């Protein structure tokens, strides 16, 4: 089977209500390079990247595909519709069977939210496109609206969110009914004064004999204390840093169900593949002292999560959200627990993952997408903005943007003034620091983009004696290089 995470699909030919940049045969709606040059994901490249991932998976003879959330760019209803169309094509024309979970970019709470983004409309020209009527100077389009979580799931319901002909088994934490109204839970504010009934997309699917896909929905919209109107965006806490930590508070029934599924899988000899959108372990536990504001730090779950899942019988978990490929092992009171972070198809380094195994363990193989050629339409848009021509393919282009993001955002926002590039110790350059941050932020697959000479230099740097923050930085660099050099290919079984 195959695992895809965070495709963040934006279809530039979608019906958004704004004429885009005429790149040849028809207008296309692309985000400007001035905003994308240091972006965390390749929005403009997301469609061809996902298409290529699906085609390459099918070419390998793989049939079952799980998408671990963030199917759409930012929940825009037109991108959700286009995603449903693309995945239907993948099933009908490529012979794949798609199963998916929502992420924090695929619908918002009860009533949804507005989105507003700037798009290229001509050489040197952009327009703000939004669903928000309070922005009078922008182009208004309902296609930019992010729907509520239940409405978003309804658009994607074909892909595992309801029982399908051919399924050998299907259930949710609430029983055998696949009706949306039978799959809701009470989300409570911290003071208990507000309760909102929200959908839970968790389900267990047996699409072929012996294979159990355990899809765990921990995209949790926690009601904010003191805001009674559920139509307000601020009525709910941001789910992006909540994940499994919030599940401990809001979905205790989920852990009981996982324990029951694990016990049945073990008794029946099923191969159990547990997937959610969010990580279970902190993949860089030493990062907080150096970059306390880093995304990986803010999104790290608390240790009790792994303890609860291990106590339920789970030993292995796959999650997205972080846009990295990394594997972490933690000892719990119930035994060792392994968490695998899945890379995005449109972030650096772009990849899908192939999973093969049985009840005794799994082999995980990256399916890199960095060799995809530059999209000529995207290149035309960048040239019209005065940006230099093609960057050498998807991988190098995303790598260049990732280093820009590391230098311009991570250092400026996450480090104190004395740690910025112009204050680095002798022998350490801004490029060294950018590569370090890139390795930390993108995971071990990023090492494959560096030249052997560059890798050797970073190894020497990591071994250099130092004190204070420099020592911690070197330790993280050494850890990044060690993870890249010794990435395990064999994973334990999912159940004890």
C-alpha positions as CSV (number, residue, x, y, z in Angstrom):
1,X,0.0,0.0,0.0
2,X,1.0,3.7,-0.2
3,X,0.9,6.6,2.2
4,X,0.5,10.2,1.1
5,X,0.4,13.2,3.4
6,X,-0.3,16.9,3.1
7,X,-0.9,17.2,-0.7
8,X,-2.4,20.7,-0.1
9,X,-4.1,20.6,-3.5
10,X,-4.7,23.9,-5.3
11,X,-6.0,23.6,-8.8
12,X,-5.0,26.7,-10.8
13,X,-7.8,26.0,-13.3
14,X,-10.5,25.8,-10.7
15,X,-13.6,28.0,-10.9
16,X,-12.6,30.7,-8.4
17,X,-14.3,33.6,-10.0
18,X,-11.2,35.4,-11.1
19,X,-9.4,35.4,-14.4
20,X,-5.8,34.3,-13.7
21,X,-2.5,34.6,-15.6
22,X,-2.7,33.6,-19.2
23,X,0.2,31.2,-19.4
24,X,-0.6,29.9,-22.9
25,X,-3.6,27.8,-23.6
26,X,-5.9,29.2,-20.8
27,X,-5.7,31.4,-17.8
28,X,-4.5,29.9,-14.5
29,X,-4.7,31.1,-11.0
30,X,-1.3,31.0,-9.3
31,X,0.1,32.5,-6.1
32,X,2.8,35.2,-6.7
33,X,6.5,34.3,-6.3
34,X,6.9,37.2,-3.9
35,X,4.8,35.3,-1.4
36,X,5.9,31.7,-2.4
37,X,9.7,32.3,-2.4
38,X,9.9,31.2,1.3
39,X,6.6,29.4,1.7
40,X,6.3,26.1,3.6
41,X,4.8,24.3,0.7
42,X,4.7,24.6,-3.1
43,X,1.1,25.7,-3.6
44,X,1.5,26.3,-7.4
45,X,3.2,22.9,-7.8
46,X,0.8,20.9,-5.6
47,X,-1.5,19.6,-8.4
48,X,1.2,18.1,-10.7
49,X,3.0,16.7,-7.6
50,X,-0.1,14.9,-6.4
51,X,-0.9,13.6,-9.9
52,X,2.6,12.3,-10.3
53,X,2.5,10.6,-6.9
54,X,-0.7,8.8,-7.7
55,X,0.5,7.8,-11.2
56,X,3.8,6.4,-9.8
57,X,2.0,4.5,-7.0
58,X,-0.3,2.9,-9.6
59,X,2.7,2.1,-11.8
60,X,4.2,0.1,-8.9
61,X,1.1,-2.1,-8.9
62,X,-0.1,-0.7,-5.5
63,X,-3.8,-0.5,-5.1
64,X,-4.6,0.8,-1.6
65,X,-3.6,4.5,-0.8
66,X,-4.2,6.4,2.4
67,X,-4.0,10.2,2.4
68,X,-3.2,11.5,5.9
69,X,-5.0,14.8,5.8
70,X,-4.6,18.3,4.4
71,X,-5.9,17.3,1.0
72,X,-6.7,20.9,0.1
73,X,-4.5,24.0,0.1
74,X,-6.5,25.8,2.8
75,X,-10.0,24.3,2.7
76,X,-11.3,26.4,-0.1
77,X,-14.5,24.7,-1.3
78,X,-13.4,24.8,-4.9
79,X,-10.1,23.1,-4.1
80,X,-12.0,20.4,-2.1
81,X,-14.3,19.8,-5.1
82,X,-11.3,19.6,-7.4
83,X,-9.6,17.2,-5.0
84,X,-12.6,15.0,-5.1
85,X,-12.6,15.0,-8.9
86,X,-8.9,14.2,-9.0
87,X,-9.2,11.3,-6.5
88,X,-12.2,9.9,-8.4
89,X,-10.0,9.9,-11.6
90,X,-7.3,8.1,-9.7
91,X,-9.8,5.4,-8.7
92,X,-11.6,5.1,-12.0
93,X,-8.6,5.4,-14.4
94,X,-5.6,4.3,-12.3
95,X,-7.3,1.5,-10.4
96,X,-6.4,2.9,-7.0
97,X,-8.5,2.7,-3.9
98,X,-8.3,6.0,-1.9
99,X,-8.9,6.3,1.8
100,X,-8.5,9.6,3.5
101,X,-8.6,11.6,6.7
102,X,-9.3,15.3,7.1
103,X,-6.5,17.6,8.3
104,X,-6.6,21.1,9.8
105,X,-6.7,22.5,6.2
106,X,-9.8,20.6,5.1
107,X,-12.8,22.3,6.8
108,X,-13.2,24.4,9.9
109,X,-15.3,23.7,12.9
110,X,-19.1,24.1,12.5
111,X,-19.7,27.0,10.1
112,X,-16.3,27.3,8.3
113,X,-14.2,30.4,7.8
114,X,-13.2,32.9,5.2
115,X,-10.0,32.7,3.2
116,X,-8.2,35.5,1.4
117,X,-5.2,35.1,-0.9
118,X,-3.4,37.1,-3.5
119,X,-3.1,35.7,-7.1
120,X,-1.3,36.7,-10.2
121,X,-3.6,38.2,-12.9
122,X,-0.9,39.5,-15.4
123,X,2.7,40.6,-15.6
124,X,3.4,42.5,-12.4
125,X,-0.2,42.4,-11.4
126,X,-2.0,40.6,-8.5
127,X,-5.5,40.7,-7.0
128,X,-6.7,39.7,-3.6
129,X,-9.4,37.0,-3.9
130,X,-11.6,36.3,-0.9
131,X,-14.9,35.0,0.4
132,X,-14.9,37.7,3.1
133,X,-17.3,40.6,2.3
134,X,-15.6,42.8,4.9
135,X,-12.7,43.2,2.4
136,X,-14.4,45.6,-0.1
137,X,-11.3,46.1,-2.3
138,X,-10.9,42.4,-3.0
139,X,-12.5,40.2,-5.6
140,X,-15.4,38.4,-3.8
141,X,-15.8,34.7,-4.5
142,X,-17.8,32.0,-2.5
143,X,-15.4,29.4,-4.0
144,X,-12.8,30.7,-1.6
145,X,-14.9,29.9,1.5
146,X,-13.7,27.1,3.7
147,X,-16.7,25.1,4.7
148,X,-17.5,23.5,8.1
149,X,-15.9,20.2,8.9
150,X,-19.1,18.2,8.3
151,X,-19.6,19.8,4.9
152,X,-16.0,19.3,3.9
153,X,-16.3,15.6,4.8
154,X,-19.4,15.3,2.8
155,X,-17.5,16.4,-0.4
156,X,-14.9,13.6,0.3
157,X,-17.2,11.0,1.7
158,X,-16.6,8.5,-1.2
159,X,-13.0,8.0,0.0
160,X,-13.4,5.8,3.0
161,X,-15.8,8.1,5.0
162,X,-18.7,5.7,4.2
163,X,-19.0,2.0,3.6
164,X,-18.3,1.0,0.0
165,X,-19.2,-2.0,-2.0
166,X,-16.3,-4.4,-1.7
167,X,-15.3,-3.4,1.8
168,X,-15.0,-6.6,3.9
169,X,-15.5,-4.6,7.1
170,X,-16.2,-1.0,8.0
171,X,-16.8,0.6,11.4
172,X,-16.3,3.8,13.4
173,X,-15.8,4.4,17.1
174,X,-19.6,4.7,17.4
175,X,-20.5,1.4,15.7
176,X,-21.3,0.0,12.3
177,X,-23.4,3.0,11.0
178,X,-21.7,5.2,8.5
179,X,-24.3,7.9,8.6
180,X,-22.7,11.3,9.5
181,X,-25.3,12.0,12.2
182,X,-24.2,8.8,14.0
183,X,-20.6,9.9,14.1
184,X,-20.4,13.0,16.2
185,X,-18.9,13.8,19.6
186,X,-19.3,16.6,22.2
187,X,-16.4,19.0,22.1
188,X,-16.2,21.0,25.3
189,X,-14.6,24.3,26.2
190,X,-12.0,24.3,29.0
191,X,-14.5,25.5,31.6
192,X,-17.2,23.1,30.4
193,X,-19.6,25.8,29.7
194,X,-19.8,25.4,25.9
195,X,-20.5,22.1,24.1
196,X,-20.4,21.7,20.4
197,X,-21.3,18.5,18.6
198,X,-18.7,17.9,15.9
199,X,-18.0,15.1,13.3
200,X,-15.5,12.4,14.0
201,X,-14.1,10.9,10.7
202,X,-12.3,8.0,12.5
203,X,-13.0,4.6,10.9
204,X,-11.6,1.1,10.5
205,X,-11.7,-0.3,7.0
206,X,-10.8,-3.8,5.7
207,X,-10.5,-3.1,1.9
208,X,-8.9,-6.5,1.2
209,X,-8.5,-9.7,3.2
210,X,-6.3,-9.3,6.2
211,X,-5.6,-5.5,5.9
212,X,-7.1,-3.2,8.5
213,X,-6.7,0.5,7.9
214,X,-7.2,2.4,11.2
215,X,-7.9,6.0,10.3
216,X,-7.8,8.2,13.4
217,X,-9.3,11.7,13.2
218,X,-7.7,14.0,15.7
219,X,-8.3,17.2,13.9
220,X,-10.0,18.8,16.9
221,X,-11.8,22.1,17.1
222,X,-11.9,22.9,20.8
223,X,-14.6,25.5,21.8
224,X,-13.1,28.7,23.2
225,X,-14.3,29.7,26.6
226,X,-16.6,32.7,26.6
227,X,-17.6,32.8,22.9
228,X,-21.1,31.6,22.5
229,X,-21.5,32.2,18.7
230,X,-20.2,29.1,16.9
231,X,-20.2,31.0,13.6
232,X,-17.2,33.1,14.7
233,X,-13.8,31.8,13.7
234,X,-12.5,32.7,17.2
235,X,-15.1,30.5,18.8
236,X,-12.7,27.6,18.4
237,X,-9.0,27.2,19.3
238,X,-6.6,26.8,16.4
239,X,-6.4,23.0,15.7
240,X,-2.9,23.1,14.1
241,X,-1.0,22.6,17.4
242,X,-3.7,20.6,19.2
243,X,-3.8,17.1,17.6
244,X,-3.3,14.2,19.9
245,X,-2.9,16.3,23.0
246,X,-6.4,17.7,22.5
247,X,-7.6,14.2,21.8
248,X,-6.7,13.2,25.4
249,X,-9.2,15.8,26.6
250,X,-11.9,15.8,23.9
251,X,-12.0,12.2,22.7
252,X,-11.3,9.7,25.5
253,X,-13.6,7.2,23.7
254,X,-11.1,7.0,20.9
255,X,-8.4,5.4,23.0
256,X,-10.9,2.7,24.3
257,X,-11.9,2.0,20.7
258,X,-8.2,1.7,19.6
259,X,-7.6,-0.8,22.4
260,X,-10.6,-2.9,21.2
261,X,-9.4,-2.7,17.6
262,X,-5.8,-3.7,18.6
263,X,-7.1,-6.7,20.6
264,X,-9.3,-7.9,17.7
265,X,-6.6,-7.4,15.1
266,X,-4.2,-9.5,17.2
267,X,-6.7,-12.3,17.7
268,X,-7.8,-12.4,14.1
269,X,-4.3,-12.0,12.6
270,X,-5.0,-8.7,10.8
271,X,-2.3,-6.4,9.5
272,X,-3.2,-3.1,11.2
273,X,-2.0,0.2,9.7
274,X,-2.8,3.1,12.1
275,X,-2.8,6.6,10.5
276,X,-3.7,10.1,11.6
277,X,-2.9,13.6,10.4
278,X,-0.9,14.5,13.5
279,X,2.3,13.2,15.0
280,X,2.3,11.1,18.2
281,X,5.9,11.8,19.3
282,X,8.2,14.8,19.4
283,X,10.6,14.2,16.5
284,X,13.2,16.7,17.6
285,X,13.1,16.7,21.4
286,X,16.3,18.8,21.6
287,X,15.0,21.6,19.4
288,X,13.1,23.6,22.0
289,X,16.2,25.2,23.7
290,X,17.5,26.4,20.3
291,X,14.3,27.3,18.4
292,X,11.5,27.6,21.0
293,X,9.1,29.1,18.5
294,X,9.7,26.5,15.8
295,X,6.7,24.7,14.3
296,X,8.0,21.3,15.3
297,X,8.2,22.4,18.9
298,X,4.8,24.0,19.0
299,X,3.2,20.9,17.4
300,X,4.9,18.3,19.5
301,X,2.3,16.3,21.6
302,X,2.8,15.7,25.3
303,X,4.4,12.4,26.4
304,X,1.1,11.1,27.8
305,X,-0.2,10.5,24.3
306,X,2.3,7.7,23.5
307,X,1.7,6.3,26.9
308,X,-2.1,6.0,26.3
309,X,-1.7,4.6,22.8
310,X,0.9,2.0,23.9
311,X,-1.4,1.0,26.8
312,X,-4.1,0.5,24.3
313,X,-1.9,-2.0,22.5
314,X,-0.6,0.2,19.7
315,X,3.1,0.1,18.8
316,X,3.3,2.0,15.5
317,X,1.7,5.1,14.1
318,X,2.0,7.0,10.8
319,X,1.2,10.8,10.7
320,X,1.6,13.8,8.5
321,X,1.2,17.5,9.4
322,X,5.0,18.2,9.9
323,X,6.0,17.9,6.2
324,X,9.0,15.8,7.2
325,X,10.1,12.2,6.9
326,X,11.4,11.0,10.3
327,X,11.1,8.1,12.7
328,X,11.1,8.3,16.4
329,X,11.1,5.6,19.1
330,X,10.0,6.1,22.7
331,X,10.1,3.7,25.6
332,X,6.7,3.7,27.4
333,X,5.5,1.7,30.4
334,X,3.7,-0.7,28.1
335,X,6.6,-1.1,25.7
336,X,8.4,0.7,22.8
337,X,6.4,3.0,20.6
338,X,7.4,4.1,17.0
339,X,6.0,7.2,15.3
340,X,6.7,7.7,11.6
341,X,6.3,11.3,10.2
342,X,5.3,11.3,6.6
343,X,6.6,13.9,4.0
344,X,4.4,16.1,2.0
345,X,4.1,15.7,-1.8
346,X,4.5,19.4,-2.3
347,X,6.9,20.5,0.5
348,X,10.7,19.9,0.7
349,X,11.7,17.2,0.2
350,X,8.6,16.0,-1.8
351,X,7.7,12.3,-1.5
352,X,5.1,9.7,-1.0
353,X,5.8,6.5,0.9
354,X,5.4,2.8,0.0
355,X,4.5,0.4,2.9
356,X,4.9,-3.4,2.6
357,X,4.7,-5.9,5.4
358,X,2.7,-8.3,7.6
359,X,1.7,-8.8,11.2
360,X,5.4,-9.2,12.1
361,X,6.6,-5.8,10.8
362,X,6.8,-3.4,7.9
363,X,9.2,-2.1,5.3
364,X,8.8,1.6,4.4
365,X,10.3,2.9,1.2
366,X,10.3,6.6,0.1
367,X,8.9,7.4,-3.4
368,X,10.7,10.7,-4.1
369,X,9.1,13.3,-6.3
370,X,11.9,15.8,-6.5
371,X,12.8,14.8,-10.0
372,X,9.6,16.2,-11.5
373,X,10.3,18.8,-14.2
374,X,9.4,22.4,-13.7
375,X,5.8,23.2,-14.7
376,X,6.2,25.5,-17.7
377,X,3.0,27.5,-16.7
378,X,4.4,28.1,-13.2
379,X,7.7,29.1,-14.7
380,X,5.9,31.6,-17.0
381,X,4.2,33.2,-14.0
382,X,7.6,33.5,-12.2
383,X,9.3,35.0,-15.2
384,X,6.5,37.6,-15.5
385,X,7.3,38.7,-12.0
386,X,10.9,39.2,-12.8
387,X,12.0,35.9,-11.1
388,X,14.8,33.9,-12.9
389,X,13.8,31.0,-15.0
390,X,13.3,27.4,-14.0
391,X,15.0,26.2,-10.8
392,X,16.0,22.7,-12.1
393,X,12.9,20.7,-11.1
394,X,10.5,20.4,-8.2
395,X,13.1,19.2,-5.7
396,X,15.8,21.9,-6.2
397,X,13.0,24.6,-6.4
398,X,11.4,23.6,-3.1
399,X,14.9,23.2,-1.5
400,X,15.8,26.8,-2.5
401,X,12.6,28.1,-1.0
402,X,13.1,26.0,2.2
403,X,16.5,27.5,2.8
404,X,15.0,31.0,2.2
405,X,12.3,30.2,4.8
406,X,14.9,28.9,7.2
407,X,17.1,32.0,7.0
408,X,14.5,34.7,6.7
409,X,11.8,33.3,9.0
410,X,13.3,30.8,11.4
411,X,16.3,32.8,12.4
412,X,14.5,36.1,12.5
413,X,11.5,34.8,14.4
414,X,13.0,32.0,16.4
415,X,16.4,33.1,17.6
416,X,17.6,36.0,19.7
417,X,19.6,38.8,18.1
418,X,23.0,37.4,19.1
419,X,22.3,34.1,17.2
420,X,21.6,35.7,13.9
421,X,23.9,35.1,10.9
422,X,25.9,38.3,11.4
423,X,26.8,37.2,14.9
424,X,27.8,33.6,14.2
425,X,31.1,32.3,15.6
426,X,34.1,32.1,13.3
427,X,33.9,29.2,10.9
428,X,30.1,29.0,10.9
429,X,28.4,30.7,8.0
430,X,24.8,31.6,7.4
431,X,24.7,28.8,4.8
432,X,25.8,26.3,7.5
433,X,23.0,27.5,9.7
434,X,20.5,27.4,6.9
435,X,21.4,23.8,6.0
436,X,21.1,22.9,9.7
437,X,17.7,24.4,10.0
438,X,16.7,22.8,6.7
439,X,17.7,19.3,7.9
440,X,15.9,19.8,11.2
441,X,12.8,21.2,9.5
442,X,12.6,18.9,6.5
443,X,13.8,15.6,8.0
444,X,16.4,13.0,6.9
445,X,15.3,12.9,3.3
446,X,16.7,16.5,3.0
447,X,20.3,15.1,3.3
448,X,19.9,13.6,-0.2
449,X,19.8,17.0,-1.7
450,X,23.2,18.1,-0.4
451,X,26.5,17.3,-2.2
452,X,29.0,14.9,-0.6
453,X,31.4,17.8,0.0
454,X,28.7,19.7,1.8
455,X,27.8,16.7,3.9
456,X,31.5,16.2,4.8
457,X,31.8,19.9,5.9
458,X,28.7,19.6,8.1
459,X,30.1,16.4,9.7
460,X,33.3,18.3,10.5
461,X,31.2,21.2,11.9
462,X,29.2,18.9,14.1
463,X,32.4,17.4,15.6
464,X,34.0,20.8,16.4
465,X,34.3,21.6,20.1
466,X,32.1,24.4,21.2
467,X,30.3,25.8,24.2
468,X,26.8,27.2,25.0
469,X,24.3,27.5,22.3
470,X,26.8,26.5,19.6
471,X,27.2,23.1,21.3
472,X,23.5,22.5,21.3
473,X,23.3,23.6,17.7
474,X,26.1,21.2,16.8
475,X,24.4,18.4,18.7
476,X,21.2,18.9,16.7
477,X,23.3,19.0,13.5
478,X,25.0,15.7,14.4
479,X,21.6,14.2,15.2
480,X,20.2,15.3,11.9
481,X,23.1,13.7,10.0
482,X,22.9,10.6,12.1
483,X,19.3,10.2,11.4
484,X,19.9,10.6,7.7
485,X,22.7,8.1,7.6
486,X,21.0,5.5,9.7
487,X,17.4,5.7,8.8
488,X,15.8,2.3,9.7
489,X,14.0,0.6,6.9
490,X,12.3,-2.1,9.0
491,X,9.5,-1.0,11.3
492,X,7.8,-3.0,14.1
493,X,4.3,-4.3,13.9
494,X,1.5,-1.9,14.7
495,X,0.2,-4.0,17.7
496,X,1.9,-5.5,20.7
